[in-house]
Amino acid sequence: MTIAAGDKIPDCTLMTMGENGPSPITTDAIFDGKKVVLFAVPGAFTPGCSMTHLPGYVVNADDIKGKGVDTIACVSVNDAFVMDAWGKAQNAEHILMLADGNGEFTQKLGLELDASGFGLGTRSQRYAMIVDNGTVTHLNVEEGPGVDVSAAEAMMALL
């Protein structure tokens, strides 16, 4: 079942790059007591993700945070090394880059994407959500290719 507005974010551990390498971070640490805009991409360094999705959040980070958002986070079914390198390549220093290497978080949300036809295996659908103190208040899932309802501008209009 897919997560929906009003649902709590499931307990899970993701990875981020720390000073000494990959470091675990729990969903409680990310979401509890905070307003978070979380967006997901099918894959780091892929065209739509690198040319449109992540850059939109990088450019609009100050405006998003100015609307009361504590954290902007990007998650992908990639490892922490890839997410860190992609974040650095995209100047995403104000975005929390989260690795869901095994796809556990994505599976718990019910937002998997079968990308095996492209040689990518199981990935995340492209989506964005607003989470307030661990509860989803808005969820926008892209119905097809492209970046529309999950774009930074679309989420800013909901804040």
Rosetta blueprint (number, residue, H / E / L):
1 M L
2 T L
3 I L
4 A L
5 A L
6 G L
7 D L
8 K E
9 I L
10 P L
11 D L
12 C L
13 T E
14 L E
15 M E
16 T E
17 M E
18 G E
19 E L
20 N L
21 G E
22 P E
23 S E
24 P E
25 I E
26 T E
27 T H
28 D H
29 A H
30 I H
31 F H
32 D L
33 G L
34 K L
35 K E
36 V E
37 V E
38 L E
39 F E
40 A E
41 V E
42 P L
43 G L
44 A L
45 F L
46 T L
47 P H
48 G H
49 C H
50 S H
51 M H
52 T H
53 H H
54 L H
55 P H
56 G H
57 Y H
58 V H
59 V H
60 N H
61 A H
62 D H
63 D H
64 I H
65 K H
66 G L
67 K L
68 G L
69 V L
70 D L
71 T E
72 I E
73 A E
74 C E
75 V E
76 S E
77 V L
78 N L
79 D L
80 A H
81 F H
82 V H
83 M H
84 D H
85 A H
86 W H
87 G H
88 K H
89 A H
90 Q L
91 N L
92 A L
93 E L
94 H L
95 I L
96 L E
97 M E
98 L E
99 A E
100 D L
101 G L
102 N L
103 G L
104 E H
105 F H
106 T H
107 Q H
108 K H
109 L H
110 G L
111 L L
112 E E
113 L E
114 D E
115 A L
116 S H
117 G H
118 F H
119 G L
120 L L
121 G L
122 T E
123 R E
124 S E
125 Q L
126 R L
127 Y E
128 A E
129 M E
130 I E
131 V E
132 D E
133 N L
134 G L
135 T E
136 V E
137 T E
138 H E
139 L E
140 N E
141 V E
142 E L
143 E L
144 G L
145 P L
146 G L
147 V L
148 D L
149 V L
150 S L
151 A L
152 A H
153 E H
154 A H
155 M H
156 M H
157 A L
158 L L
159 L L
